[in-house]
Amino acid sequence: MPSPAETKIVLCIWHKFEQWRFPEWLADAIRRRYPGMKVVHLPTYDGLDEEIKDADILCGFSLRPAQFASAKRLKWIHCLAAGVNQLMRDDTRRSDVLITNSRHVHAVTMAEHTLGLILALARRFPSALRYQLQKHWAQQEVWDQQPHPLEINGRTLAIVGYGAIGQELAQRARACGMRIVGVKREPSRGTEHADRVVGPDELAAALAEADFVVLAVPQTRETEHFFGPGQFAAMRKTAYFINIGRGALVDAKALVAALEEGSIAGAAIDVAEVEPLAPESPLWEAPNLLITPHLAGVSERLWHRHAALLLENLDRYFAGRELLNVVDKERGY
């Protein structure tokens, strides 16, 4: 069983968006909890090549193959995101290094954000805002759009990827009177708050009955671009599509085509395959598309939730107990 005095942890994540950066106060909290442990906080990736060589634990987002190969003592990687596709390489899959993720940390704020997107699409808030910028009282014009502004009460919400985020969303959507159909790999497990949970083989049927479709599956080799022309064609023309998972889950050309052809009523995305979304991307000009710039997981409580999970798992690690949120390397999440 490892002891803090024999353990080195490296805390390293940097992003130009400051909310994703590892805060110094959390590094200090770890030092106070385990005064004998060597805690290295790298505010940028400078120095990671050297520090990872004798690290036992990495808390971050990614690790390059050469860095992983040099980390001879590494036993555990805690990923500061729900998605771990960037770590699912042959070298990490074959190794004994344990990988955990942060899948429950973002669930509440992402569920609230997604419910906001559902309401915005249903009530045609983007159209109202565009008319506001023109200083035009467009009551008739907004009502004349198809479909009309609608109630979400009594509507069917299909959540494709019925995990932690999906279940939090379902709980809130049900409070608004929505009917919930979840789609997940193992439909017999984790069915809370849903009227029905089905397997991937019933995806087309779930899409055909939904008024709103939310995509929240993890990104793996199997799910890249899996939502494309066939899936949009299975949806109702009056239905709305929302992607809060990863940009690579969706064929962007197919989404633009579905919106331009009117085969779906509208869409909202919080993610793009390449971020930031390039100015020349056709997504910016796609009709009836609402874009939020990867804000669904952002909250003033974000790092407090990260702290609670990380400190709990460190306690478990030193006590020899099973860690929370262990990633199944075969499945990739």
Secondary structure, DSSP 8 states (H G I E B T S, - for coil): ---GGG-EEEEE---SSGGGS--HHHHHHHHHH-TTSEEEEESSSTTHHHHGGG-SEEEES---HHHHHH-TT--EEEESSS--GGG-SHHHHHS--EEE--TTTTHHHHHHHHHHHHHHHHTTHHHHHHHHHTT---HHHHHHSSS-S---TT-EEEEES-SHHHHHHHHHHHHTT-EEEEE-SSTTS--TT-SEEE-GGGHHHHHHH-SEEEE-----TTTTT-BSHHHHHHS-TT-EEEE-S-GGGB-HHHHHHHHHHTSSSEEEES--SSSS--TT-GGGG-TTEEE--S-TT--TTHHHHHHHHHHHHHHHHHHT---TTB--TTTT-
